[in-house]
């Protein structure tokens, strides 16, 4: 599948559907801010390109946030099947990190998110997982979790300089 679409940070998306890419980006933005409408936007992305794995992964994360663990496991399993068929290396890594989060493998999800961020620091949905008061670093058991979050932000701030 040609990668003709990119996200807001110029990362290639495994969809040729401009509508799927736009609705995925809208859903990702709403998910990151926890604003209403994320589920609907992600569902629209899935409807526009059912074979595009990333909206499924984002939808699974949102389901987990909404305490729908069973639905999240089913949705991330679908994302895994799709990403193996048409996904890029980045998208496969992205889906695997979310799968580990949903599976309750917090330490592995954190390690995967940090490794992913080193390779693809502008993959904001994964970069955001370790951050925040309820992020993976906060619950990692690390005594230095606050400083670790600051260090992670400082390490990757240059990749977002244009967002000021």
Secondary structure, 3 states (H helix, E strand, C coil): CCCCEECCCCCEECCCCHHHHHHHHHHHHHHHHCCCCHHHHHHHHHHHCCCCHHHHHHHHHHHHHCCCHHHHHHHHHHHHHHHHHHCCHHHHHHHHHHHHHHCCCHHHHHHHHHHHHHHCCCCHHHHCCCCCCCCCCCCCCCCCHHHHHHHHHHHHHHHHHHHC
